[in-house]
């Protein structure tokens, strides 16, 4: 729960800074929803908790939408056993195709998913 709060707080801070940037109307609307969720006037503890929950919900919805759209566009990572005994995973994202290597199938999938999600989210 603390991680969600810190992410929401960081995003709210960025939202305030982003007001100075040239943004599309959609980007402005998203930032406004995040900021609105985190900015109650003279909040009680319950109101503050609810504000964080609402802000996190907006962020989680947006991240889920981006990931789902990316999944539709680029597909899922694949893993294969390397002749040397390790594993490699392949994925395609906004920055092109990538291959990651790992000692286990699980680790290869994990590296590929993390890289793919980071790319799709713009990292």
N, C-alpha and C positions, 0 to 999 in steps of 0.2 A: 504494500500500500504506500509506503514511503517513496518508492521509486516512481509511482504514478504521480504523486504530489510534486516531486522534483521535476519530472518531465513537464507537467502542466505549468509549473512555475517558470521553467526555462522558456517554454513556448509563449507564455504570456509576456515575458520580458522581451522576447524577440518580436512579438506582435506589436508591442509599443514602439520598438526601434524601427520596425518595418513600415510604420505609418509614414516615414520620410521617404520611402522608396516608391518608384513608379510601379504600381501593381495593377493587375487586371481587376475588373469588378468582382469576378469570382474569388480571387485571392483576398481582396479587401473584405468580402462578405465572410469568408472563412475566418480570417483574423478577428473580425468583429465578434463573431460567435464565440471564439475562444476567450477573448478579452472580457466579453460580457459575462461569461460563466465564472470568471475569476475575480470580478470586480463588484461585489455587493457593497452597498453603502452601510457603514457601521454594523458589520455582521456579528451575529452571535456565533458561538462555536458550531451550532447545528447548521446555521446558514452558510458558514465558511466551509464546512464539510460538504454540504450539498453543492456549493459553488464549485469546489474542486472536482466533485463527481461529475457535474454537468460539463465542465471544461474538459475533463479526461474523456468523457463520452464523445464530445465533438472531435477530439484528436483521434481517438480510437476508430471512430466511424470513417474519418478521412484516410487514415493509414490502411484500414481494411479495404476501402474502395480502391486505393492506389494499388495495393497488392493484388486484389482480385482482377483489376483491369490488366495489370502486368502479366498475371498468370494466363489470362485469355490471349494476350498478344504474343507472349514469348514461350509459353509452355513450361513444363516442369524440368528440373535437372535430371540427368540420367547418370548412372554409375556403372562402371565395368571393372573387372579384375585386370590388372596389369600383368603381363607375362613375368615381371620381376617379383611378383607376389603381393605387391601393394594394390591399391585401388585408385582409380581416377574418376572424377565426376566432370560432366560437361553441362554447361548452361549457356543460354543466350539471354542477353538483357539489352537495355538501351545503348550500352557501349560496345555491343558486339558479342562474339562468342568468347567464352572463357573455359579453361580446364584447370582443375585443382587436383592435387594428389594427396593421398593420405594412406595411413597404414591399415585402416579398417574401412569397411563399406559404410558403416554408420558415420564415421568421422568425415569421409568424403562427401556424403550427402549433407552433413551439417555445414561443412565449409562452403559447399555449393549454394545451399539455401541462404546462408548468411550473406555471401557475396551477391547473390541474385537480389535479395531483398534490399540490400544497401544500394545497389545500382538503381532499382526501380524507385526507391524513395529519393533518389537524386544525390546519393553520397559517393 
